[in-house]
């Protein structure tokens, strides 16, 4: 039985069951038939997957979702039920041979080159380059986009929270109940962790992705207790002596003593809340982190918590801390810290001053920045809605464009210059300065030699002739690695913990002004002189010539 569970677990972690070839837009399949009908079965294409604008009014993006893309390619196959459904859905004039063709399709002839997952990336630089049979490459479009778009948006959002919170504050993702459905919740948990969060409340995400799972209790647990008579068990075994301790008696005694120290009357505090905290402490003596804002943090929650925490201390256990889920978080966190310090000093319990203070309650980037300015004393933020729904910007806007067919470059023109594509098979390089910071990302034609350390490189804006500069790199990073070829993954995916480390190390290569929250400096993306001329020659060849009369 255990081996069956193990196999099922591995299969579940291997690939999301809904990620399959039919998770696509209908026009991909109708185009596939039109290609097939037009004799393009042997055409070879190159597609670029990229985005045009950084999210959240920032100047960087975190690339994520590559591992899931590889799982999709590995399992790409139209099942009998897929073919049956398509026969019922597509027009009757579709030739039966097309369905036989679809049934045999795999990704064995596809080559995917990609930037390393967890890397900082920028507009116009392809995240993925997909090469291979035109029909197969076209059929991959929508699924690859859906796997990369939200993952990268979510990881970027999480990384921004990590930057404003600072490295000494813990971040927990609490967003499952507010996420866009179960899959949105699971993806959010995974990519929040990659982006820099320390844990999640999502138990399934913890199981599937080995993310630390954290949680306390809700207000309903506290309100389910009305009086001290609701406590059905009052004893706890001492951590060292193994003797029974009466936690209720001890907590009542401590509540009286603490009330005089923090100048709060025991008559103001809730007995029902005290009963709930005692019961929770008996259930979790080594992990007692209590919600203290059910009634009143100042007049009830802190007093009851301190009483139970000190009673636990008498039994040989250390409480973890508190969570505040409403009210003025800056003021209440300072009040809590001052209370813990005063109680710890008065009763000679030094560790009490360092109890953890967790804050939740609809927190976003601006909330944390404001709390920082107010000098909060919060050790950990639990963040849900604004994180997992990416409320500030709900979509990244990645696109997937044909840039070459049968060795011939292709360009999409537009009156909106921002939507003109950069044609051809390209390589991408990141050029670094002597201080270790990234200077510029450079796109070149694949036929060009790579930039060389110490040698001057002319970098040009792809569409503005006068914007150009020479760069002498101290270090050059080739951004693309082949990750799928000959029907298999070429480079084993890294564990989430390593991708998470990659995010932080990649962010450290950017200057602070590029990462700042307000008016960040744009990072430069350029093309080589050869690619610049190539783009504009092709533009002139394809642009219609107007006529005035």
C-alpha positions as CSV (number, residue, x, y, z in Angstrom):
1,X,0.0,0.0,0.0
2,X,2.8,2.4,0.9
3,X,4.5,1.8,-2.4
4,X,1.3,2.6,-4.2
5,X,1.0,5.9,-2.3
6,X,4.6,6.7,-3.1
7,X,4.1,6.2,-6.8
8,X,0.9,8.2,-6.8
9,X,2.6,11.0,-4.9
10,X,5.5,11.1,-7.5
11,X,3.0,11.1,-10.4
12,X,1.1,14.0,-8.8
13,X,4.3,16.0,-8.2
14,X,5.4,15.2,-11.7
15,X,2.8,17.1,-13.6
16,X,-0.4,18.9,-13.0
17,X,-3.2,16.7,-14.5
18,X,-4.9,19.5,-16.3
19,X,-1.7,20.5,-18.2
20,X,-2.2,18.5,-21.4
21,X,-2.3,19.2,-25.2
22,X,-6.0,20.2,-25.1
23,X,-5.2,22.9,-22.6
24,X,-4.9,25.3,-25.5
25,X,-6.9,27.7,-27.7
26,X,-9.0,26.2,-30.5
27,X,-7.2,28.3,-33.1
28,X,-4.0,26.4,-32.4
29,X,-5.6,23.2,-33.6
30,X,-7.4,24.9,-36.5
31,X,-4.1,26.4,-37.6
32,X,-2.5,23.0,-37.3
33,X,-5.0,21.6,-39.7
34,X,-4.6,24.5,-42.1
35,X,-0.8,24.1,-42.0
36,X,-1.2,20.3,-42.6
37,X,-3.7,20.9,-45.4
38,X,-1.2,23.4,-47.0
39,X,1.6,20.9,-47.1
40,X,3.6,22.5,-44.3
41,X,4.2,19.3,-42.3
42,X,8.0,19.5,-42.9
43,X,8.4,23.2,-42.3
44,X,10.8,24.1,-39.5
45,X,10.0,27.2,-37.4
46,X,11.5,29.3,-34.6
47,X,9.3,30.9,-32.1
48,X,10.3,33.4,-29.3
49,X,8.4,33.6,-26.0
50,X,8.9,37.0,-24.4
51,X,7.1,39.9,-22.7
52,X,7.0,43.6,-23.6
53,X,6.7,45.4,-20.2
54,X,7.8,44.7,-16.7
55,X,5.0,44.2,-14.2
56,X,4.0,46.3,-11.1
57,X,5.5,49.5,-12.5
58,X,8.9,48.0,-11.9
59,X,11.9,47.5,-14.0
60,X,12.6,43.7,-13.6
61,X,10.8,40.4,-13.8
62,X,11.6,37.0,-12.4
63,X,11.4,34.1,-14.9
64,X,9.6,31.1,-13.6
65,X,7.6,28.1,-14.9
66,X,10.4,26.4,-16.9
67,X,10.2,23.1,-15.0
68,X,6.5,22.8,-15.7
69,X,7.1,23.6,-19.4
70,X,9.5,20.7,-19.5
71,X,7.0,18.3,-17.9
72,X,4.5,19.4,-20.5
73,X,6.8,18.6,-23.4
74,X,7.7,15.3,-21.8
75,X,4.1,14.2,-21.6
76,X,2.8,15.9,-24.8
77,X,0.6,13.3,-26.6
78,X,-3.0,13.3,-27.9
79,X,-4.9,10.5,-26.2
80,X,-7.7,8.5,-27.8
81,X,-10.3,10.5,-25.9
82,X,-8.6,13.8,-27.1
83,X,-8.9,12.7,-30.7
84,X,-12.5,11.6,-30.2
85,X,-13.4,15.0,-28.7
86,X,-11.7,16.8,-31.5
87,X,-13.6,14.8,-34.1
88,X,-16.8,15.9,-32.4
89,X,-15.8,19.5,-32.1
90,X,-14.0,20.4,-35.4
91,X,-15.9,20.8,-38.7
92,X,-17.0,17.7,-40.4
93,X,-14.8,18.4,-43.5
94,X,-11.5,17.7,-41.5
95,X,-9.8,14.8,-43.3
96,X,-9.5,11.7,-41.1
97,X,-5.8,11.5,-41.9
98,X,-5.2,14.7,-39.9
99,X,-6.4,12.9,-36.7
100,X,-4.0,10.1,-37.4
101,X,-1.2,12.7,-37.8
102,X,-2.2,14.3,-34.5
103,X,-2.3,11.0,-32.7
104,X,1.4,10.4,-33.5
105,X,2.7,13.8,-32.6
106,X,5.3,14.2,-29.9
107,X,8.0,16.8,-29.1
108,X,10.9,14.6,-30.1
109,X,11.9,17.0,-32.8
110,X,11.5,20.1,-30.8
111,X,14.5,22.0,-29.3
112,X,13.9,24.5,-26.5
113,X,16.5,26.9,-25.3
114,X,15.8,29.0,-22.2
115,X,17.1,31.4,-19.6
116,X,17.7,29.7,-16.3
117,X,14.6,29.5,-14.1
118,X,14.8,32.1,-11.3
119,X,16.8,34.6,-13.3
120,X,16.0,38.3,-13.5
121,X,14.7,39.0,-17.1
122,X,13.7,42.0,-19.1
123,X,11.3,43.0,-21.9
124,X,12.0,41.8,-25.4
125,X,14.6,39.2,-24.4
126,X,13.1,35.8,-25.3
127,X,12.7,33.6,-22.2
128,X,12.2,30.5,-24.4
129,X,13.3,29.9,-27.9
130,X,11.3,27.0,-29.5
131,X,12.6,25.4,-32.7
132,X,11.2,22.5,-34.6
133,X,8.4,21.4,-36.8
134,X,6.0,24.3,-37.4
135,X,2.8,22.5,-36.5
136,X,4.2,21.1,-33.2
137,X,5.8,24.4,-32.2
138,X,2.5,26.2,-33.0
139,X,0.5,23.7,-30.9
140,X,2.7,24.4,-27.9
141,X,2.0,28.1,-27.8
142,X,-0.9,28.6,-25.5
143,X,0.1,26.0,-22.9
144,X,3.7,27.3,-22.7
145,X,2.3,30.9,-22.3
146,X,-0.1,29.9,-19.5
147,X,2.7,28.0,-17.7
148,X,5.1,30.9,-17.9
149,X,2.8,34.0,-17.5
150,X,1.4,33.5,-14.1
151,X,4.5,31.7,-12.7
152,X,6.7,34.6,-13.6
153,X,4.2,37.3,-12.5
154,X,3.8,35.5,-9.1
155,X,7.5,35.0,-8.5
156,X,8.1,38.7,-9.4
157,X,5.4,39.8,-7.0
158,X,6.8,37.7,-4.2
159,X,10.4,39.0,-4.9
160,X,9.1,42.5,-4.6
161,X,7.5,41.7,-1.2
162,X,10.8,40.2,-0.1
163,X,12.7,43.3,-1.1
164,X,10.4,45.7,0.8
165,X,10.2,43.5,3.9
166,X,13.9,43.1,4.1
167,X,16.0,40.0,4.7
168,X,15.4,39.8,8.5
169,X,11.6,39.6,8.3
170,X,9.8,36.3,7.5
171,X,7.2,36.1,4.8
172,X,4.4,33.5,4.8
173,X,1.9,33.0,1.9
174,X,-1.6,32.7,3.3
175,X,-3.6,33.1,0.0
176,X,-5.2,29.8,-0.9
177,X,-8.7,30.8,0.1
178,X,-8.5,34.0,-2.0
179,X,-6.7,32.5,-5.0
180,X,-8.3,32.1,-8.5
181,X,-9.3,28.5,-7.9
182,X,-7.4,25.5,-6.7
183,X,-4.7,25.5,-9.4
184,X,-4.2,29.2,-9.0
185,X,-3.7,28.6,-5.2
186,X,-1.2,25.8,-5.7
187,X,0.8,27.8,-8.3
188,X,0.8,30.8,-6.1
189,X,2.2,28.9,-3.2
190,X,4.9,27.4,-5.3
191,X,6.0,30.6,-7.0
192,X,5.7,32.7,-3.9
193,X,8.3,30.4,-2.3
194,X,10.5,30.7,-5.4
195,X,10.2,34.5,-5.2
196,X,11.4,34.6,-1.6
197,X,8.6,33.7,0.8
198,X,9.6,31.4,3.7
199,X,6.5,29.2,3.9
200,X,2.9,28.6,3.0
201,X,-0.4,27.8,4.8
202,X,-1.2,25.5,1.8
203,X,-0.8,21.9,3.0
204,X,-1.0,20.3,-0.4
205,X,1.6,22.7,-1.8
206,X,3.8,21.7,1.2
207,X,3.4,18.0,0.3
208,X,3.8,18.4,-3.5
209,X,6.7,21.0,-3.5
210,X,8.4,20.4,-0.2
211,X,7.6,24.0,1.0
212,X,7.6,24.6,4.8
213,X,4.0,24.7,6.0
214,X,3.0,27.2,8.7
215,X,-0.2,28.1,10.4
216,X,-1.8,28.9,13.8
217,X,-5.6,29.1,14.4
218,X,-8.5,31.3,13.3
219,X,-10.8,33.6,15.3
220,X,-13.4,30.8,15.3
221,X,-11.2,28.7,17.6
222,X,-11.2,31.5,20.1
223,X,-14.9,32.4,19.8
224,X,-15.8,28.7,20.2
225,X,-14.9,29.1,23.9
226,X,-17.2,31.2,26.1
227,X,-15.9,30.6,29.7
228,X,-13.2,28.8,31.6
229,X,-15.7,25.9,32.1
230,X,-15.2,25.1,28.4
231,X,-11.7,23.8,29.1
232,X,-12.0,20.0,29.2
233,X,-8.4,19.3,29.9
234,X,-6.2,21.4,32.1
235,X,-3.0,19.4,32.7
236,X,0.1,19.2,30.6
237,X,3.2,17.0,31.1
238,X,6.3,18.9,32.1
239,X,8.8,18.9,29.3
240,X,11.7,17.8,31.5
241,X,10.4,16.2,34.7
242,X,7.4,14.6,33.0
243,X,5.3,15.6,36.0
244,X,1.7,16.9,35.3
245,X,1.3,20.7,35.3
246,X,-2.1,22.4,35.8
247,X,-1.9,24.9,33.1
248,X,-5.3,26.6,34.0
249,X,-4.2,27.3,37.6
250,X,-0.8,28.5,36.5
251,X,-2.3,30.8,33.8
252,X,-4.8,32.3,36.2
253,X,-2.1,33.1,38.7
254,X,0.1,34.6,36.0
255,X,-2.7,36.6,34.6
256,X,-3.1,38.4,38.0
257,X,0.6,39.0,38.2
258,X,1.0,40.3,34.7
259,X,-2.0,42.5,34.9
260,X,-0.3,44.7,37.5
261,X,2.9,44.9,35.3
262,X,1.2,46.0,32.1
263,X,-1.6,48.0,33.8
264,X,-4.5,46.0,32.4
265,X,-7.4,44.8,34.6
266,X,-8.1,41.0,34.6
267,X,-11.8,42.0,34.6
268,X,-11.4,43.6,31.1
269,X,-9.8,40.4,29.6
270,X,-12.0,37.7,28.1
271,X,-12.2,34.4,30.0
272,X,-13.3,32.7,26.8
273,X,-10.2,33.8,25.0
274,X,-8.0,32.6,27.9
275,X,-9.8,29.2,27.8
276,X,-9.1,29.0,24.0
277,X,-5.4,29.9,24.5
278,X,-4.9,27.4,27.3
279,X,-6.6,24.7,25.2
280,X,-4.4,25.5,22.2
281,X,-1.3,25.6,24.3
282,X,-2.1,22.1,25.7
283,X,-2.5,20.9,22.1
284,X,0.6,22.6,20.9
285,X,3.0,23.3,23.8
286,X,6.1,23.5,21.6
287,X,4.4,25.6,18.9
288,X,2.2,28.0,20.8
289,X,1.6,31.0,18.5
290,X,-1.7,32.6,19.3
291,X,-4.1,34.9,17.6
292,X,-4.6,37.9,20.0
293,X,-7.0,40.3,18.3
294,X,-10.3,38.4,18.5
295,X,-11.6,40.9,21.1
296,X,-9.0,43.5,22.0
297,X,-5.3,43.2,21.7
298,X,-4.4,45.7,24.4
299,X,-7.0,44.9,27.0
300,X,-7.4,41.2,26.5
301,X,-5.3,39.4,23.9
302,X,-1.8,40.4,25.2
303,X,-2.6,39.8,28.8
304,X,-4.1,36.3,28.2
305,X,-1.3,35.3,25.9
306,X,1.4,36.4,28.4
307,X,-0.4,34.5,31.1
308,X,-0.5,31.2,29.1
309,X,3.1,31.7,27.8
310,X,4.5,32.1,31.3
311,X,2.5,29.1,32.5
312,X,4.0,27.1,29.6
313,X,7.4,28.3,30.7
314,X,6.7,26.9,34.2
315,X,6.1,23.5,32.4
316,X,9.4,23.7,30.5
317,X,8.1,25.0,27.2
318,X,8.7,28.2,25.3
319,X,5.9,29.9,23.5
320,X,6.5,31.0,19.9
321,X,4.6,34.3,19.7
322,X,1.4,36.0,18.6
323,X,-0.4,36.9,15.4
324,X,-2.3,40.2,14.9
325,X,-4.9,40.2,12.2
326,X,-6.5,43.6,12.5
327,X,-6.1,47.1,13.7
328,X,-3.2,49.5,13.6
329,X,-0.4,47.0,13.0
330,X,2.5,49.4,13.6
331,X,1.1,50.6,17.0
332,X,0.0,47.2,18.1
333,X,3.3,45.5,17.2
334,X,5.2,48.2,19.1
335,X,2.8,47.7,22.1
336,X,3.3,44.0,21.9
337,X,7.1,44.2,21.8
338,X,7.2,46.7,24.7
339,X,4.8,44.4,26.7
340,X,7.0,41.3,26.1
341,X,10.2,43.2,27.0
342,X,8.6,44.5,30.2
343,X,7.2,41.1,31.2
344,X,10.5,39.4,30.4
345,X,12.5,41.8,32.5
346,X,10.1,41.8,35.4
347,X,9.9,38.1,35.7
348,X,13.4,37.3,34.6
349,X,12.4,35.5,31.5
350,X,15.0,36.9,28.9
351,X,13.7,35.1,25.8
352,X,10.2,36.7,26.3
353,X,11.5,39.9,24.8
354,X,12.2,38.1,21.5
355,X,8.8,36.4,21.0
356,X,7.7,36.4,17.4
357,X,5.1,38.9,16.2
358,X,3.2,37.9,13.1
359,X,1.0,40.4,11.3
360,X,-1.7,39.7,8.6
361,X,-4.7,41.6,7.4
362,X,-4.8,42.5,3.7
363,X,-1.1,43.5,3.5
364,X,0.4,44.7,0.3
365,X,3.8,46.3,-0.8
366,X,2.6,49.8,0.2
367,X,1.4,48.6,3.6
368,X,4.9,47.2,4.4
369,X,6.6,50.3,3.2
370,X,4.4,52.4,5.4
371,X,4.9,50.1,8.4
372,X,8.7,50.4,7.8
373,X,8.4,54.2,8.0
374,X,6.4,53.9,11.3
375,X,9.0,51.7,13.0
376,X,7.0,48.5,13.3
377,X,8.2,45.6,15.4
378,X,6.8,42.8,13.2
379,X,8.9,39.7,12.7
380,X,6.8,38.0,10.1
381,X,4.1,39.0,7.6
382,X,1.3,36.6,6.6
383,X,0.2,37.8,3.1
384,X,-2.7,36.5,1.1
385,X,-5.0,38.3,-1.3
386,X,-2.7,41.0,-2.7
387,X,0.1,38.4,-3.2
388,X,-1.7,35.5,-4.8
389,X,-4.1,37.5,-7.0
390,X,-1.4,40.0,-8.1
391,X,-4.0,42.7,-7.6
392,X,-1.7,45.4,-8.6
393,X,-1.3,43.8,-12.1
394,X,-3.2,40.6,-12.8
395,X,-1.3,39.5,-16.0
396,X,2.3,39.7,-17.3
397,X,1.5,39.6,-21.0
398,X,4.0,37.2,-22.4
399,X,3.6,36.6,-26.2
400,X,4.8,33.8,-28.5
401,X,5.9,35.0,-32.0
402,X,7.2,33.3,-35.1
403,X,10.6,34.8,-35.9
404,X,11.9,32.3,-38.5
405,X,10.5,29.7,-41.0
406,X,12.7,27.3,-43.0
407,X,15.7,29.5,-42.2
408,X,14.0,32.7,-43.4
409,X,13.5,35.4,-40.8
410,X,10.0,36.7,-40.1
411,X,8.9,40.0,-38.7
412,X,5.6,41.3,-37.4
413,X,5.1,45.0,-38.1
414,X,2.8,47.4,-36.3
415,X,2.0,51.1,-36.1
416,X,2.8,50.6,-32.4
417,X,6.6,50.2,-32.5
418,X,6.5,48.3,-29.2
419,X,4.7,45.5,-30.9
420,X,7.2,45.1,-33.8
421,X,9.1,41.8,-33.3
422,X,12.8,41.2,-33.4
423,X,13.2,38.6,-36.2
424,X,15.5,35.7,-36.7
425,X,17.3,33.1,-34.7
426,X,19.0,35.0,-31.9
427,X,21.3,34.6,-28.9
428,X,21.1,36.7,-25.7
429,X,24.0,37.8,-23.5
430,X,24.2,39.7,-20.3
431,X,27.2,42.1,-20.1
432,X,28.5,42.9,-16.6
433,X,30.7,45.9,-15.4
434,X,33.8,45.7,-13.2
435,X,31.6,46.2,-10.1
436,X,29.8,42.9,-10.8
437,X,26.5,44.6,-11.7
438,X,24.7,43.8,-14.9
439,X,25.0,46.7,-17.4
440,X,22.9,45.6,-20.4
441,X,21.3,42.6,-22.1
442,X,22.4,42.2,-25.7
443,X,20.5,40.4,-28.5
444,X,22.5,39.2,-31.5
445,X,22.0,37.1,-34.5
446,X,23.0,33.5,-33.8
447,X,25.6,33.7,-36.6
448,X,27.5,36.5,-34.9
449,X,30.5,35.8,-32.6
450,X,29.7,36.1,-28.8
451,X,30.8,39.3,-27.1
452,X,34.3,39.1,-25.6
453,X,35.4,40.3,-22.1
454,X,37.5,43.5,-22.4
455,X,36.5,44.1,-26.0
456,X,34.3,47.0,-27.0
457,X,30.7,46.1,-28.1
458,X,28.4,48.5,-29.9
459,X,24.9,48.2,-28.3
460,X,22.0,49.8,-30.1
461,X,18.3,50.5,-29.2
462,X,16.4,48.2,-31.6
463,X,14.2,51.0,-33.0
464,X,15.7,54.4,-32.1
465,X,18.7,55.1,-34.3
466,X,20.4,57.7,-32.1
467,X,20.3,55.6,-29.0
468,X,23.6,53.6,-29.0
469,X,26.6,53.1,-26.7
470,X,29.8,51.1,-26.6
471,X,30.1,48.7,-23.7
472,X,33.3,47.0,-22.6
473,X,32.2,44.0,-20.5
474,X,34.2,42.7,-17.5
475,X,32.1,39.5,-17.7
476,X,29.7,38.0,-20.3
477,X,26.9,35.6,-19.5
478,X,25.3,33.6,-22.3
479,X,21.7,33.5,-21.2
480,X,20.5,30.5,-23.2
481,X,20.9,26.8,-22.3
482,X,19.4,24.0,-24.3
483,X,16.9,22.4,-21.9
484,X,14.9,20.1,-24.3
485,X,16.3,18.2,-27.3
486,X,15.8,14.7,-28.9
487,X,12.6,14.1,-26.9
488,X,14.1,14.6,-23.4
489,X,15.0,17.1,-20.8
490,X,18.7,17.9,-21.3
491,X,19.4,19.6,-17.9
492,X,17.8,18.2,-14.8
493,X,15.5,20.7,-13.1
494,X,16.8,22.2,-9.9
495,X,15.0,21.8,-6.6
496,X,12.7,24.7,-5.7
497,X,15.2,25.7,-2.9
498,X,18.0,26.1,-5.6
499,X,15.7,28.1,-7.9
500,X,14.8,30.3,-4.9
501,X,18.5,30.9,-4.2
502,X,18.9,31.8,-7.9
503,X,16.3,34.5,-7.6
504,X,18.1,36.2,-4.8
505,X,21.6,35.9,-6.4
506,X,20.3,37.1,-9.8
507,X,18.6,40.2,-8.1
508,X,21.9,41.0,-6.4
509,X,23.5,41.6,-9.8
510,X,21.1,44.6,-10.4
511,X,21.9,48.1,-9.2
512,X,19.7,49.3,-6.3
513,X,18.2,52.1,-8.4
514,X,16.8,49.5,-10.9
515,X,15.1,47.6,-8.0
516,X,13.7,50.5,-6.0
517,X,10.0,50.8,-5.5
518,X,9.5,54.4,-6.6
519,X,10.6,55.5,-10.1
520,X,13.1,52.7,-10.7
521,X,15.8,53.2,-13.4
522,X,15.0,51.2,-16.6
523,X,17.5,48.4,-17.3
524,X,18.8,48.6,-20.9
525,X,18.1,45.9,-23.5
526,X,20.0,46.4,-26.8
527,X,20.7,44.7,-30.1
528,X,24.0,44.3,-31.9
529,X,24.8,46.6,-34.8
530,X,24.4,43.6,-37.2
531,X,21.0,42.7,-35.8
532,X,19.9,46.4,-35.8
533,X,20.6,46.6,-39.6
534,X,19.0,43.2,-40.1
535,X,15.8,44.3,-38.4
536,X,15.5,47.5,-40.4
537,X,16.4,46.0,-43.7
538,X,13.7,43.4,-43.2
539,X,11.2,46.1,-42.0
540,X,11.7,48.0,-45.2
541,X,11.3,44.8,-47.3
542,X,8.0,44.0,-45.6
543,X,6.4,47.4,-45.0
544,X,4.0,48.5,-47.7
545,X,4.8,51.7,-49.6
546,X,2.1,54.3,-49.3
547,X,0.8,56.3,-52.2
548,X,-0.4,59.9,-52.1
549,X,-2.7,61.3,-54.8
